[in-house]
Amino acid sequence: MTRLVFILTFCFSTVNAQHWQDFSSPSVIGPYSLYYDSLADTLYCGGRFINHQLDTVWEVAFWSGVVWETICDSDLGYPPLAIVKYNSSIYIGGDFPNSGGGSNYSVLRFNGQSWDSIPGAPVGNVMTLELFQNNLYLGGSFYSSQDPTVSNVQYFDGTSWFSMFTSGLWHVASVQKLKEWDGSLYVAGSWALDSLGDYIMRWTGTGWDSLLHGITPSGDIGAGVNALESYNGKLFVGGSFYPFNAIDRNIQAWNGSDWEAVGGGSENVIYDLTVFENNLYAVGSFFHVGHDNIPAMHIARWDGAKWCGLGSTINASCGRILSYKGDLIVVGAFSVIDGNFFNKIAAWIGGNYADTCSAVGIIEPNETSFLIFPNPARTHLLISFSLPLNEESEIIIKDISGRELKREHLRNQTALKQIDISEFASGIYFLTLQSEHRIFANKFIKQ
């Protein structure tokens, strides 16, 4: 059976618990990166893992099919932010002050027993690794003590390091994602270079090209690009930005010559994208997607025409997502789904569930969306809602006998609202969101 596998650093869901399965082990403390070596059929996770019996630390673990196991015991100081296989060796990128032989190594190579530093490697923090034209490319926030033209992007041929300096351009700031697409390497992150475009550029192997002013015009507000993914013959770009055409937010599609809108995007940051079963999945810190504010708690699906939520609520943002052997794996920061504890990794096993989808095309936000979490809850409920303009609504909570316990008025809002239930007795309660033209109801459990 196909399933969705989640590795997160904090997430919730109002979907029935039968749709989720534990995919964790007590050793997992903080996963940050994912990589699937398809040739060796091995899934890697970079983060913090503890062998509690031996009190040792791992930075990289692999999935044995039953549990997460370490490549080797090592305490490099910080978890790797990127993993890739190059020339038959596993490379990790990050900022590793405890790697030995010096400080602040940004890239390490596994020698079969331990992690080795690489002579001439840049100093700083590597955030992304990508293979292009038989070379290993690094992006991040780093410099070279040997080459002053190196600034946050560089490549390695297995023996020597090379600058990507070209006349008129040598500085690229805070590279967060590299992706080979359509014969070029796309370099994305956070910077402002009016000559070639903001937040994203294209490296041909010998020089730089622009992408029609990049993601946002000069002077606009934005934070940069976090994700690049190929889908339906286009390169999808996700992050935190206002696109050049100002139609969507936080996601655009590059067709090779121009930018295209993606159904309204998301109302908050997109951290990663991946393709799974002919759909594009996005994860981030958003609660809604699309022009019609479809409820999508930190994960959403784009089918090429419309956005859909999975019918789930997640208690914090999801950071990474990866398709793996019929599974969908996500990295972020969660601990509870449907009131059940998961140690940062869970598997979506499907079943009968109700997703939510937008209408095809652009429409105005005129529907009410309504999600509650966590469920069960102990002291507070969070209500995610989107109300039509100029429509008054109210939240009503009743006990199982029908006695009203709490009533709060809402108007013209799309937000999260926290409700104190600490004085409620343990048991089952009913919460209703009632507007002028519709009523939504759900039940929750007070523990």
N, C-alpha and C positions, 0 to 999 in steps of 0.2 A: 504494500500500500504506500502510495506517495504521502509524504508528510513534510511539514515545515519544522525545521529545527532552529531553536533560538539560543544564542549565547549573548546575553545582555548584561548590562551593568545596573539596571533598575527597570522593570516593566510589569503591567497589570492586564487583566482581561475580564470582561463581563460575559464572555462566551462560557457555555457550560464546561465544567472542568473535564468532562469526558473527552474533549477535543485536544487536550494537552497531556503530554507524557514527560516524566522527568528524564533529562538527558545530561545528568551532571554527576559530580563526585565531590566528596568533602574537600578535595585538594584545591578546587577552583576558588580563587579569591578575586581576581580581576582580569578578565579577558579583554584584550584590546585590538587584536588583529587576527585575520584568518587567511589561510592559503591552502589550496588543494593542489597537490602534485599528482596530476592525472596519470603520468607514466608509472609512478610507483604506487598509485592508488592510496595515497596517504593524505589525511586531513591534518593540518597543523593549526595550532592556536597559540598566539603570543600573548603573554600577560604575566600574572603572578599566580603561581601554584605552590602549595606547601605540602611536603611529605611530613605529616604530623608525627609519624612514628620515628623518623630520623631527624626531624626538625631541619630539613633542608629546603632550599628554594629552587624552583625551576622558572625559567623565562619562556621556554618553548615546550609545548606538550603536543602529542599526537593522539588521535582517537584510535584505540585498539579495536573498536567494535563493541567494547563492553565498558571500558573506563578510559579516562585520560591518563597517559603515561608520559614520563619525561624523556627527552633526548639525552640530557645529562644534567646532573645537579650543578647549579651555578647561580650566583647572586651577582648579576651585572649592574645592579643599582636601580635600573629602571626597566620597565617591560618594553619589548620591541613593538614599534608602530607599523612595521611592514616586514613581510616574509616573502621570499621568492627562491626558486631553484635556478641556478645559473652554472653552466659547465659542470653538471653533476654534483654540485655542492649547494647546501642550503645557506642563504645569506639572510641576515636580519638587519633592519635599520632602526635607529633610535638614538638615544644618548646614553652611553654606557660607561659611567665613571669608574666602575669596579672591574673593568675587563682586563686589567693588568698591563704592565709595560708602558703606562702613561695614563692620561685622563681624557675623558670626553670623546672616546671613540664613537663614531657615528654609524659605522657599518662593520659587522663581524661575519666571519665565515666558519662554518662547522667543519672540523677536520676529521670527523668520525668519532672523536672522543671528547673534544672540548671546543670552545669558541676561540678562534684566532683573529687578531687584528690584522689589517692589510696595510703594508707599507705605502705611504703616500695618500691614504684615505683622508677625506676632509674632516674638519673638526666642527662639532656642533650637533645638530639634531636632524636625522633623516626621517621623513614622514612617509615617503612613498618610494617603491622600487618597481621598475618595469623593464622588460626586455625589448630591444629594438635594434634591428640590423646587426644581430649577433653580439650586441654590447649590453652591459648592465647600466641602466640609467638611475640616478639618484635625484630625488627632490626633497627639499626641506628648508631648514634655516641653518646654513653652515657656510664655512669658508675653507680655503686651502692655505696652509702655512707655506706652501711651496709655489703657488701660482696666484697672484693677486687678482687675476681676471675671473677666478671662480667665485660665484656668489649664488648659492642655494640651488644650483642645478649643475650636474656634472655626469660624465660617463666613464666606464671602466671596461677595458677589452679583455680582462682576465689577467693582464700583466701590468698595464700602465693606465694612468689616469689622464683624462683630457678635458680641457675647458670647452665651453660652448659659446665662447666669445666670438662675436662678429662685429665688424666695423659699425660704429654708431650705437651698439647695444652690448652691454656686458652685465648689466645688473637686472636680475629677476628676483623679486622678493617673495618670501614665504610660499614656496611651492608645496601644495598639499596633495596633488594628484597628478600622476602621469598615466597616459593611456595611448597605446598604438591603435590607430584607426585609419583605414583607407590609405595606407602607405606612408603616413606621417606620425610623428610623436606629438601628442597634444599635452601641453604643459599648463597646468591650472593652479590657482591659489589666490593670493590676495596682494594686489599691487595696482598701481595706476601709471600706465605708460601710454600717453596720448598717441605716440607715433605708431604703435602696433596694437593697441587695445588693452582694456582693463581685464584682469583676472584670468585671461586665457590667451595662449598663443600656440602656433604650430611650428614644430621643428622638423625640417625636411631631411636632416642628416648633415647638412652643410650650412644652413642658415635659417632665419626666422621669417614667418609669414603672419599677417594679421588675420583676424576673423571679423571683419566689418566692425571695428571699434570694440570688439569683445562683448562682454556681458552687459556693461552699463556705461552710458556716456560719461564723460568727464564732469565731475561735480555732483553726480547723483550719489545716492546713499547706498552702501552695500558693504558686505563683509568678506565676500570672496566665494570661491568654488571649492567644494569638498569631494565631489563625485563625478566620474565620467563613465559612461556605459554605452555600448553599441546595442541598438534595438531597431528592428525594421528598417535597416539600411541608413540609419541616422545615428549621430552621436548625441546622447542626452547628457546634459550638464546640470548638476544639482548643487545647491549650496545655500547661501544667504545673500540675495541680491535682488535688485530691480533690473529686469532685462532692458535691453536697448529699446525694444518696442513698447515697454511698459504695460503689456497686456497681462502677463502672468507674473507670479513671484516665485523665486527660488528654484525654478527649473525652466530650461529651454532645450530645444532640439536643433542641432546643426546638420543641415542636409548636404554639406560639402561646399555650398556657395552662399547660403543665406540662413537666417534664424527663423524657426517656426515656434508658434505658441503650443503649449501642452495643457490645454483644458482648464486653465486658471491656476495651476500649480498648487502650492500649499501656503498656509498662512504663517508658517514658521520654518525653521531651518531644515533642510534635507542634508543628511550626513553621508548617505551611501545609496547606491543603485545596483540592481542586478536583474538578470533575465531568468525567469523560471516558468516553465510550461507555457511558453509563447506570450507571457505577460512581463511587463517591466514593474519591478517592485521597488518602492522607495521607503527608507526609514529615516527617522529624524526626531525632532522635538515638536512636531506639529500635532494638532488635534483634529483638523479638518483639511480637506483637499477639494479642488475644483471650484468653479464659479458659484456653485450652489451649496458650498459649505457641507460636503458630505462628511459625516463623522468617520474619522480614521485615526485611532489612537496610536500614533508613532509608527504605523506601518500602513501602506496603501498600495493599490495595484492599478496600473495604467494598461489598458488593453489595446491602445492605439487610437481609441476614440473617446473613451470616458474613464473617469476615476472611480474606483470602488474601495470601500473599507472592508475589513475582514469580519466585521461584527464584533471586534475585540476591543477592550480597553486595556491600556498598559500604563503603569504608574510613573514612568519616566522615559526620557528619550532613548532611542535605540541608535547605535552608532555604526555598526558594520553589518553587511548582509552578503551571503554567498550561496550559490546553488551548488549542491554536492550530492551526486549519485541519487537523484530523485528526492532529495531533501532541500530545505531552504534554511540556511543558518544565518542567524543575526547576532551581532555583538553589540552590547550596550551596557545597561546597569539595572536589571530588575531582580526582584526577590519573591514576588507574589503574583500568581495568576489565578483569577476566580477564587480568591481567598485561600489558595493553597500555596505552600512554600516551594519554590524552586531555587536551587542554588546557582543562579545566573545562567543556567542552560535548561531549555525545555524543548520538547518536540511537539510540533503540531501534527496530530494524527488524523485530522479531518472528521468526517461524520456529517450529520445534519446540522447545519448552522445557517444563520441568516446574514448575508453580507448586505452592504448598502452601496448603491451605485448612482452616479450622476446621470443626468440626461445627456444625450449626445449633443454637442455644440455648446454655445455660451448662453446661459440664462442668468437672470438676476437672482440674488439670494432671497427667496420668498417662502422657503419651507423652514419648519422647525426641526432641529436635530437635538437629541437628548440621550445622554449616557451618564450612568452613575458608577462610581468605583471608590474604594475597594468594596468588594462584596464577597464574604462577610466583612463587617467593619467593627472597630472597637470604640473609637472616640469621635471620628469625623467622617462625613461623606464628602466627596467631591462630585459636583454636578457639572458636566460639560454640556453647554446648550448654545444654540444659535436661533435667535428669534427674528421674525420678519420685522421690517421697519414699521414703527408706529403701532405695534400690536402689543398690548399689555398682557402679561401672563403672571402666573403665580405657582409656587411650589407648595404642595400640601402633603403632609405626612400623617398617616393614620396607623393605629395598631390593628391587630388581627380582628378585633371586635368592631372596628369601624370608627373608633373614637379619634377625633382629630387632636394631634399633639403639637403640630407646628405648621405655620403658614407664612410664606415670604413672597413679596411681590417683586416682579422683574419687568423691565421695559427696555426695548431697543438695545439689546446686548448680545454679544457673542463672546462668551468667556467661560471661565471656570468659577464656580461658586462653592465655597466651603460651608458645610452645615454641621453644627455641633450636635452630636447625638450621645454625648458622654453620660447624660442623665437618664437615658432610656434604659429600661430593663432588657436583659437578654431575651431575644425572641425574633419573630418575623414581623416586618412592617411593610407598608405599602406607600410608595412615593409617586405622586402624580404631578406632571407638568401640564397645567391647564391654561390654554390661551383663548382668545376670543372665538377661534374657529376650529380648534382641534384639542384633543386630550391625549397625552402619552402617559402610560403608567408602567411601573415596574416594582418588584418587591426586593427587599434587601434583608439581610440577617444582621442583627446586633449581637456581637459576641459578649 
